[in-house]
């Protein structure tokens, strides 16, 4: 089973960008908060993470 989780930029820290999960309405958070290094995140405002359970 593969799940795609969406995130939106929330806050910028010294070396990272904090993204908050934006679950479908009525669904619980799977990850919650995600920190991504600035060099990778750049100026993007949205991320998608795919999790594969097997």
CHARMM internal coordinates of N, CA and C (Angstrom, degrees):
IC EDIT
DIST 1 N 1 CA 1.4476
DIST 1 CA 1 C 1.5359
ANGL 1 N 1 CA 1 C 108.69
DIST 1 C 2 N 1.3034
ANGL 1 CA 1 C 2 N 117.12
DIHE 1 N 1 CA 1 C 2 N 132.21
DIST 2 N 2 CA 1.4586
ANGL 1 C 2 N 2 CA 122.57
DIHE 1 CA 1 C 2 N 2 CA 178.58
DIST 2 CA 2 C 1.5263
ANGL 2 N 2 CA 2 C 109.47
DIHE 1 C 2 N 2 CA 2 C -116.96
DIST 2 C 3 N 1.3254
ANGL 2 CA 2 C 3 N 115.46
DIHE 2 N 2 CA 2 C 3 N 133.97
DIST 3 N 3 CA 1.4562
ANGL 2 C 3 N 3 CA 122.02
DIHE 2 CA 2 C 3 N 3 CA 179.44
DIST 3 CA 3 C 1.5219
ANGL 3 N 3 CA 3 C 109.20
DIHE 2 C 3 N 3 CA 3 C -122.11
DIST 3 C 4 N 1.3172
ANGL 3 CA 3 C 4 N 117.58
DIHE 3 N 3 CA 3 C 4 N 135.55
DIST 4 N 4 CA 1.4603
ANGL 3 C 4 N 4 CA 121.99
DIHE 3 CA 3 C 4 N 4 CA 175.05
DIST 4 CA 4 C 1.5204
ANGL 4 N 4 CA 4 C 108.15
DIHE 3 C 4 N 4 CA 4 C -104.96
DIST 4 C 5 N 1.3325
ANGL 4 CA 4 C 5 N 115.22
DIHE 4 N 4 CA 4 C 5 N 125.84
DIST 5 N 5 CA 1.4557
ANGL 4 C 5 N 5 CA 121.49
DIHE 4 CA 4 C 5 N 5 CA -177.79
DIST 5 CA 5 C 1.5201
ANGL 5 N 5 CA 5 C 108.50
DIHE 4 C 5 N 5 CA 5 C -113.74
DIST 5 C 6 N 1.3282
ANGL 5 CA 5 C 6 N 116.48
DIHE 5 N 5 CA 5 C 6 N 131.00
DIST 6 N 6 CA 1.4655
ANGL 5 C 6 N 6 CA 121.56
DIHE 5 CA 5 C 6 N 6 CA -176.47
DIST 6 CA 6 C 1.5269
ANGL 6 N 6 CA 6 C 110.56
DIHE 5 C 6 N 6 CA 6 C -101.74
DIST 6 C 7 N 1.3369
ANGL 6 CA 6 C 7 N 114.75
DIHE 6 N 6 CA 6 C 7 N 144.36
DIST 7 N 7 CA 1.4579
ANGL 6 C 7 N 7 CA 122.18
DIHE 6 CA 6 C 7 N 7 CA -179.16
DIST 7 CA 7 C 1.5154
ANGL 7 N 7 CA 7 C 109.93
DIHE 6 C 7 N 7 CA 7 C -133.71
DIST 7 C 8 N 1.3398
ANGL 7 CA 7 C 8 N 115.78
DIHE 7 N 7 CA 7 C 8 N 149.49
DIST 8 N 8 CA 1.4652
ANGL 7 C 8 N 8 CA 122.32
DIHE 7 CA 7 C 8 N 8 CA 174.64
DIST 8 CA 8 C 1.5193
ANGL 8 N 8 CA 8 C 108.58
DIHE 7 C 8 N 8 CA 8 C -123.41
DIST 8 C 9 N 1.3326
ANGL 8 CA 8 C 9 N 115.58
DIHE 8 N 8 CA 8 C 9 N 145.08
DIST 9 N 9 CA 1.4705
ANGL 8 C 9 N 9 CA 121.12
DIHE 8 CA 8 C 9 N 9 CA 179.11
DIST 9 CA 9 C 1.5205
ANGL 9 N 9 CA 9 C 109.25
DIHE 8 C 9 N 9 CA 9 C -58.82
DIST 9 C 10 N 1.3318
ANGL 9 CA 9 C 10 N 114.85
DIHE 9 N 9 CA 9 C 10 N 133.36
DIST 10 N 10 CA 1.4623
ANGL 9 C 10 N 10 CA 119.68
DIHE 9 CA 9 C 10 N 10 CA -179.25
DIST 10 CA 10 C 1.5265
ANGL 10 N 10 CA 10 C 111.52
DIHE 9 C 10 N 10 CA 10 C -117.04
DIST 10 C 11 N 1.3254
ANGL 10 CA 10 C 11 N 117.64
DIHE 10 N 10 CA 10 C 11 N -47.55
DIST 11 N 11 CA 1.4612
ANGL 10 C 11 N 11 CA 120.38
DIHE 10 CA 10 C 11 N 11 CA -174.40
DIST 11 CA 11 C 1.5235
ANGL 11 N 11 CA 11 C 109.94
DIHE 10 C 11 N 11 CA 11 C -155.58
DIST 11 C 12 N 1.3238
ANGL 11 CA 11 C 12 N 115.31
DIHE 11 N 11 CA 11 C 12 N 148.90
DIST 12 N 12 CA 1.4565
ANGL 11 C 12 N 12 CA 121.36
DIHE 11 CA 11 C 12 N 12 CA 177.12
DIST 12 CA 12 C 1.5246
ANGL 12 N 12 CA 12 C 108.27
DIHE 11 C 12 N 12 CA 12 C -106.15
DIST 12 C 13 N 1.3431
ANGL 12 CA 12 C 13 N 116.87
DIHE 12 N 12 CA 12 C 13 N 129.65
DIST 13 N 13 CA 1.4559
ANGL 12 C 13 N 13 CA 121.48
DIHE 12 CA 12 C 13 N 13 CA 175.40
DIST 13 CA 13 C 1.5283
ANGL 13 N 13 CA 13 C 107.77
DIHE 12 C 13 N 13 CA 13 C -109.45
DIST 13 C 14 N 1.3231
ANGL 13 CA 13 C 14 N 117.14
DIHE 13 N 13 CA 13 C 14 N -172.19
DIST 14 N 14 CA 1.4600
ANGL 13 C 14 N 14 CA 120.23
DIHE 13 CA 13 C 14 N 14 CA -174.59
DIST 14 CA 14 C 1.5324
ANGL 14 N 14 CA 14 C 112.89
DIHE 13 C 14 N 14 CA 14 C -57.67
DIST 14 C 15 N 1.3293
ANGL 14 CA 14 C 15 N 116.99
DIHE 14 N 14 CA 14 C 15 N -46.81
DIST 15 N 15 CA 1.4624
ANGL 14 C 15 N 15 CA 120.45
DIHE 14 CA 14 C 15 N 15 CA -176.13
DIST 15 CA 15 C 1.5269
ANGL 15 N 15 CA 15 C 113.85
DIHE 14 C 15 N 15 CA 15 C -121.88
DIST 15 C 16 N 1.3239
ANGL 15 CA 15 C 16 N 117.30
DIHE 15 N 15 CA 15 C 16 N -2.09
DIST 16 N 16 CA 1.4622
ANGL 15 C 16 N 16 CA 119.83
DIHE 15 CA 15 C 16 N 16 CA -175.57
DIST 16 CA 16 C 1.5234
ANGL 16 N 16 CA 16 C 111.45
DIHE 15 C 16 N 16 CA 16 C -134.76
DIST 16 C 17 N 1.3297
ANGL 16 CA 16 C 17 N 113.84
DIHE 16 N 16 CA 16 C 17 N 166.73
DIST 17 N 17 CA 1.4640
ANGL 16 C 17 N 17 CA 122.04
DIHE 16 CA 16 C 17 N 17 CA 171.55
DIST 17 CA 17 C 1.5263
ANGL 17 N 17 CA 17 C 105.93
DIHE 16 C 17 N 17 CA 17 C -115.44
DIST 17 C 18 N 1.3302
ANGL 17 CA 17 C 18 N 116.29
DIHE 17 N 17 CA 17 C 18 N 130.38
DIST 18 N 18 CA 1.4595
ANGL 17 C 18 N 18 CA 120.31
DIHE 17 CA 17 C 18 N 18 CA 178.07
DIST 18 CA 18 C 1.5175
ANGL 18 N 18 CA 18 C 108.29
DIHE 17 C 18 N 18 CA 18 C -95.63
DIST 18 C 19 N 1.3225
ANGL 18 CA 18 C 19 N 115.81
DIHE 18 N 18 CA 18 C 19 N 128.09
DIST 19 N 19 CA 1.4552
ANGL 18 C 19 N 19 CA 122.69
DIHE 18 CA 18 C 19 N 19 CA 178.21
DIST 19 CA 19 C 1.5214
ANGL 19 N 19 CA 19 C 108.69
DIHE 18 C 19 N 19 CA 19 C -113.86
DIST 19 C 20 N 1.3429
ANGL 19 CA 19 C 20 N 116.05
DIHE 19 N 19 CA 19 C 20 N 141.66
DIST 20 N 20 CA 1.4628
ANGL 19 C 20 N 20 CA 120.44
DIHE 19 CA 19 C 20 N 20 CA 176.70
DIST 20 CA 20 C 1.5216
ANGL 20 N 20 CA 20 C 108.58
DIHE 19 C 20 N 20 CA 20 C -106.16
DIST 20 C 21 N 1.3023
ANGL 20 CA 20 C 21 N 114.85
DIHE 20 N 20 CA 20 C 21 N 141.53
DIST 21 N 21 CA 1.4622
ANGL 20 C 21 N 21 CA 120.83
DIHE 20 CA 20 C 21 N 21 CA 178.73
DIST 21 CA 21 C 1.5217
ANGL 21 N 21 CA 21 C 109.68
DIHE 20 C 21 N 21 CA 21 C -70.37
DIST 21 C 22 N 1.3278
ANGL 21 CA 21 C 22 N 115.93
DIHE 21 N 21 CA 21 C 22 N 140.83
DIST 22 N 22 CA 1.4609
ANGL 21 C 22 N 22 CA 121.53
DIHE 21 CA 21 C 22 N 22 CA 177.28
DIST 22 CA 22 C 1.5318
ANGL 22 N 22 CA 22 C 108.07
DIHE 21 C 22 N 22 CA 22 C -121.63
DIST 22 C 23 N 1.3468
ANGL 22 CA 22 C 23 N 116.41
DIHE 22 N 22 CA 22 C 23 N 82.61
DIST 23 N 23 CA 1.4661
ANGL 22 C 23 N 23 CA 119.81
DIHE 22 CA 22 C 23 N 23 CA -177.01
DIST 23 CA 23 C 1.5265
ANGL 23 N 23 CA 23 C 112.01
DIHE 22 C 23 N 23 CA 23 C -71.07
DIST 23 C 24 N 1.3171
ANGL 23 CA 23 C 24 N 114.46
DIHE 23 N 23 CA 23 C 24 N 162.53
DIST 24 N 24 CA 1.4632
ANGL 23 C 24 N 24 CA 120.16
DIHE 23 CA 23 C 24 N 24 CA 174.30
DIST 24 CA 24 C 1.5290
ANGL 24 N 24 CA 24 C 108.07
DIHE 23 C 24 N 24 CA 24 C -60.36
DIST 24 C 25 N 1.3170
ANGL 24 CA 24 C 25 N 116.70
DIHE 24 N 24 CA 24 C 25 N 148.93
DIST 25 N 25 CA 1.4597
ANGL 24 C 25 N 25 CA 121.02
DIHE 24 CA 24 C 25 N 25 CA -178.54
DIST 25 CA 25 C 1.5249
ANGL 25 N 25 CA 25 C 110.59
DIHE 24 C 25 N 25 CA 25 C -55.81
DIST 25 C 26 N 1.3268
ANGL 25 CA 25 C 26 N 116.00
DIHE 25 N 25 CA 25 C 26 N 130.86
DIST 26 N 26 CA 1.4569
ANGL 25 C 26 N 26 CA 121.57
DIHE 25 CA 25 C 26 N 26 CA 178.90
DIST 26 CA 26 C 1.5154
ANGL 26 N 26 CA 26 C 114.47
DIHE 25 C 26 N 26 CA 26 C 85.58
DIST 26 C 27 N 1.3237
ANGL 26 CA 26 C 27 N 117.97
DIHE 26 N 26 CA 26 C 27 N -3.14
DIST 27 N 27 CA 1.4673
ANGL 26 C 27 N 27 CA 122.03
DIHE 26 CA 26 C 27 N 27 CA -179.28
DIST 27 CA 27 C 1.5308
ANGL 27 N 27 CA 27 C 109.94
DIHE 26 C 27 N 27 CA 27 C -102.17
DIST 27 C 28 N 1.3455
ANGL 27 CA 27 C 28 N 117.42
DIHE 27 N 27 CA 27 C 28 N 146.99
DIST 28 N 28 CA 1.4668
ANGL 27 C 28 N 28 CA 120.06
DIHE 27 CA 27 C 28 N 28 CA 178.08
DIST 28 CA 28 C 1.5342
ANGL 28 N 28 CA 28 C 111.18
DIHE 27 C 28 N 28 CA 28 C -78.55
DIST 28 C 29 N 1.3360
ANGL 28 CA 28 C 29 N 116.42
DIHE 28 N 28 CA 28 C 29 N 161.70
DIST 29 N 29 CA 1.4566
ANGL 28 C 29 N 29 CA 120.94
DIHE 28 CA 28 C 29 N 29 CA 174.83
DIST 29 CA 29 C 1.5264
ANGL 29 N 29 CA 29 C 109.66
DIHE 28 C 29 N 29 CA 29 C -68.52
DIST 29 C 30 N 1.3133
ANGL 29 CA 29 C 30 N 116.89
DIHE 29 N 29 CA 29 C 30 N 144.62
DIST 30 N 30 CA 1.4609
ANGL 29 C 30 N 30 CA 122.59
DIHE 29 CA 29 C 30 N 30 CA 176.01
DIST 30 CA 30 C 1.5265
ANGL 30 N 30 CA 30 C 109.36
DIHE 29 C 30 N 30 CA 30 C -99.34
DIST 30 C 31 N 1.3278
ANGL 30 CA 30 C 31 N 117.01
DIHE 30 N 30 CA 30 C 31 N -43.32
DIST 31 N 31 CA 1.4632
ANGL 30 C 31 N 31 CA 122.24
DIHE 30 CA 30 C 31 N 31 CA -178.82
DIST 31 CA 31 C 1.5272
ANGL 31 N 31 CA 31 C 110.72
DIHE 30 C 31 N 31 CA 31 C -111.38
DIST 31 C 32 N 1.3096
ANGL 31 CA 31 C 32 N 118.32
DIHE 31 N 31 CA 31 C 32 N -45.65
DIST 32 N 32 CA 1.4630
ANGL 31 C 32 N 32 CA 121.97
DIHE 31 CA 31 C 32 N 32 CA -178.09
DIST 32 CA 32 C 1.5095
ANGL 32 N 32 CA 32 C 111.12
DIHE 31 C 32 N 32 CA 32 C 95.52
DIST 32 C 33 N 1.3385
ANGL 32 CA 32 C 33 N 116.36
DIHE 32 N 32 CA 32 C 33 N -101.33
DIST 33 N 33 CA 1.4579
ANGL 32 C 33 N 33 CA 122.09
DIHE 32 CA 32 C 33 N 33 CA -178.14
DIST 33 CA 33 C 1.5193
ANGL 33 N 33 CA 33 C 109.85
DIHE 32 C 33 N 33 CA 33 C -106.82
DIST 33 C 34 N 1.3300
ANGL 33 CA 33 C 34 N 115.60
DIHE 33 N 33 CA 33 C 34 N 140.12
DIST 34 N 34 CA 1.4621
ANGL 33 C 34 N 34 CA 121.51
DIHE 33 CA 33 C 34 N 34 CA -179.77
DIST 34 CA 34 C 1.5207
ANGL 34 N 34 CA 34 C 108.45
DIHE 33 C 34 N 34 CA 34 C -129.63
DIST 34 C 35 N 1.3253
ANGL 34 CA 34 C 35 N 116.58
DIHE 34 N 34 CA 34 C 35 N 127.28
DIST 35 N 35 CA 1.4664
ANGL 34 C 35 N 35 CA 121.96
DIHE 34 CA 34 C 35 N 35 CA 176.81
DIST 35 CA 35 C 1.5190
ANGL 35 N 35 CA 35 C 108.64
DIHE 34 C 35 N 35 CA 35 C -104.46
DIST 35 C 36 N 1.3405
ANGL 35 CA 35 C 36 N 116.40
DIHE 35 N 35 CA 35 C 36 N 129.42
DIST 36 N 36 CA 1.4656
ANGL 35 C 36 N 36 CA 122.57
DIHE 35 CA 35 C 36 N 36 CA -178.85
DIST 36 CA 36 C 1.5279
ANGL 36 N 36 CA 36 C 107.85
DIHE 35 C 36 N 36 CA 36 C -126.63
DIST 36 C 37 N 1.3159
ANGL 36 CA 36 C 37 N 116.46
DIHE 36 N 36 CA 36 C 37 N 136.55
DIST 37 N 37 CA 1.4591
ANGL 36 C 37 N 37 CA 121.15
DIHE 36 CA 36 C 37 N 37 CA 179.71
DIST 37 CA 37 C 1.5285
ANGL 37 N 37 CA 37 C 110.24
DIHE 36 C 37 N 37 CA 37 C -59.82
DIST 37 C 38 N 1.3441
ANGL 37 CA 37 C 38 N 115.86
DIHE 37 N 37 CA 37 C 38 N 140.97
DIST 38 N 38 CA 1.4692
ANGL 37 C 38 N 38 CA 121.02
DIHE 37 CA 37 C 38 N 38 CA -178.16
DIST 38 CA 38 C 1.5203
ANGL 38 N 38 CA 38 C 112.59
DIHE 37 C 38 N 38 CA 38 C -58.74
DIST 38 C 39 N 1.3372
ANGL 38 CA 38 C 39 N 117.23
DIHE 38 N 38 CA 38 C 39 N -38.04
DIST 39 N 39 CA 1.4650
ANGL 38 C 39 N 39 CA 119.12
DIHE 38 CA 38 C 39 N 39 CA -176.91
DIST 39 CA 39 C 1.5238
ANGL 39 N 39 CA 39 C 110.74
DIHE 38 C 39 N 39 CA 39 C -61.74
DIST 39 C 40 N 1.3367
ANGL 39 CA 39 C 40 N 117.33
DIHE 39 N 39 CA 39 C 40 N -27.56
DIST 40 N 40 CA 1.4615
ANGL 39 C 40 N 40 CA 120.28
DIHE 39 CA 39 C 40 N 40 CA 179.99
DIST 40 CA 40 C 1.5278
ANGL 40 N 40 CA 40 C 111.42
DIHE 39 C 40 N 40 CA 40 C -91.70
DIST 40 C 41 N 1.3114
ANGL 40 CA 40 C 41 N 117.19
DIHE 40 N 40 CA 40 C 41 N -44.51
DIST 41 N 41 CA 1.4708
ANGL 40 C 41 N 41 CA 121.27
DIHE 40 CA 40 C 41 N 41 CA -175.70
DIST 41 CA 41 C 1.5224
ANGL 41 N 41 CA 41 C 112.06
DIHE 40 C 41 N 41 CA 41 C -68.38
DIST 41 C 42 N 1.3254
ANGL 41 CA 41 C 42 N 116.67
DIHE 41 N 41 CA 41 C 42 N -34.85
DIST 42 N 42 CA 1.4613
ANGL 41 C 42 N 42 CA 119.80
DIHE 41 CA 41 C 42 N 42 CA -179.45
DIST 42 CA 42 C 1.5212
ANGL 42 N 42 CA 42 C 111.22
DIHE 41 C 42 N 42 CA 42 C 57.33
DIST 42 C 43 N 1.3257
ANGL 42 CA 42 C 43 N 116.67
DIHE 42 N 42 CA 42 C 43 N -132.74
DIST 43 N 43 CA 1.4665
ANGL 42 C 43 N 43 CA 120.58
DIHE 42 CA 42 C 43 N 43 CA -177.47
DIST 43 CA 43 C 1.5305
ANGL 43 N 43 CA 43 C 112.69
DIHE 42 C 43 N 43 CA 43 C -102.48
DIST 43 C 44 N 1.3269
ANGL 43 CA 43 C 44 N 117.20
DIHE 43 N 43 CA 43 C 44 N 11.48
DIST 44 N 44 CA 1.4602
ANGL 43 C 44 N 44 CA 119.78
DIHE 43 CA 43 C 44 N 44 CA -178.78
DIST 44 CA 44 C 1.5269
ANGL 44 N 44 CA 44 C 111.16
DIHE 43 C 44 N 44 CA 44 C -63.94
DIST 44 C 45 N 1.3091
ANGL 44 CA 44 C 45 N 116.67
DIHE 44 N 44 CA 44 C 45 N 145.01
DIST 45 N 45 CA 1.4645
ANGL 44 C 45 N 45 CA 122.17
DIHE 44 CA 44 C 45 N 45 CA 179.67
DIST 45 CA 45 C 1.5193
ANGL 45 N 45 CA 45 C 112.91
DIHE 44 C 45 N 45 CA 45 C -105.53
DIST 45 C 46 N 1.3356
ANGL 45 CA 45 C 46 N 116.98
DIHE 45 N 45 CA 45 C 46 N -14.58
DIST 46 N 46 CA 1.4585
ANGL 45 C 46 N 46 CA 120.78
DIHE 45 CA 45 C 46 N 46 CA -178.30
DIST 46 CA 46 C 1.5231
ANGL 46 N 46 CA 46 C 109.82
DIHE 45 C 46 N 46 CA 46 C -136.12
DIST 46 C 47 N 1.3361
ANGL 46 CA 46 C 47 N 115.62
DIHE 46 N 46 CA 46 C 47 N 144.79
DIST 47 N 47 CA 1.4582
ANGL 46 C 47 N 47 CA 122.48
DIHE 46 CA 46 C 47 N 47 CA 176.13
DIST 47 CA 47 C 1.5189
ANGL 47 N 47 CA 47 C 108.72
DIHE 46 C 47 N 47 CA 47 C -133.07
DIST 47 C 48 N 1.3256
ANGL 47 CA 47 C 48 N 115.89
DIHE 47 N 47 CA 47 C 48 N 154.18
DIST 48 N 48 CA 1.4570
ANGL 47 C 48 N 48 CA 121.90
DIHE 47 CA 47 C 48 N 48 CA 170.59
DIST 48 CA 48 C 1.5166
ANGL 48 N 48 CA 48 C 107.45
DIHE 47 C 48 N 48 CA 48 C -128.08
DIST 48 C 49 N 1.3286
ANGL 48 CA 48 C 49 N 115.87
DIHE 48 N 48 CA 48 C 49 N 133.59
DIST 49 N 49 CA 1.4567
ANGL 48 C 49 N 49 CA 122.19
DIHE 48 CA 48 C 49 N 49 CA 179.07
DIST 49 CA 49 C 1.5212
ANGL 49 N 49 CA 49 C 107.31
DIHE 48 C 49 N 49 CA 49 C -119.58
DIST 49 C 50 N 1.3289
ANGL 49 CA 49 C 50 N 116.12
DIHE 49 N 49 CA 49 C 50 N 131.36
DIST 50 N 50 CA 1.4621
ANGL 49 C 50 N 50 CA 120.60
DIHE 49 CA 49 C 50 N 50 CA 177.57
DIST 50 CA 50 C 1.5250
ANGL 50 N 50 CA 50 C 108.78
DIHE 49 C 50 N 50 CA 50 C -104.00
DIST 50 C 51 N 1.3334
ANGL 50 CA 50 C 51 N 115.91
DIHE 50 N 50 CA 50 C 51 N 130.24
DIST 51 N 51 CA 1.4552
ANGL 50 C 51 N 51 CA 122.10
DIHE 50 CA 50 C 51 N 51 CA 177.04
DIST 51 CA 51 C 1.5216
ANGL 51 N 51 CA 51 C 107.48
DIHE 50 C 51 N 51 CA 51 C -116.23
DIST 51 C 52 N 1.3191
ANGL 51 CA 51 C 52 N 114.69
DIHE 51 N 51 CA 51 C 52 N 128.80
DIST 52 N 52 CA 1.4607
ANGL 51 C 52 N 52 CA 119.92
DIHE 51 CA 51 C 52 N 52 CA 179.36
DIST 52 CA 52 C 1.5269
ANGL 52 N 52 CA 52 C 108.65
DIHE 51 C 52 N 52 CA 52 C -112.39
DIST 52 C 53 N 1.3328
ANGL 52 CA 52 C 53 N 115.68
DIHE 52 N 52 CA 52 C 53 N 118.16
DIST 53 N 53 CA 1.4646
ANGL 52 C 53 N 53 CA 121.37
DIHE 52 CA 52 C 53 N 53 CA 176.56
DIST 53 CA 53 C 1.5182
ANGL 53 N 53 CA 53 C 107.69
DIHE 52 C 53 N 53 CA 53 C -96.95
DIST 53 C 54 N 1.2893
ANGL 53 CA 53 C 54 N 115.31
DIHE 53 N 53 CA 53 C 54 N 135.63
DIST 54 N 54 CA 1.4493
ANGL 53 C 54 N 54 CA 115.86
DIHE 53 CA 53 C 54 N 54 CA -179.00
DIST 54 CA 54 C 1.4497
ANGL 54 N 54 CA 54 C 111.10
DIHE 53 C 54 N 54 CA 54 C -150.26
END
COOR INIT
IC SEED 1 N 1 CA 1 C
IC BUILD
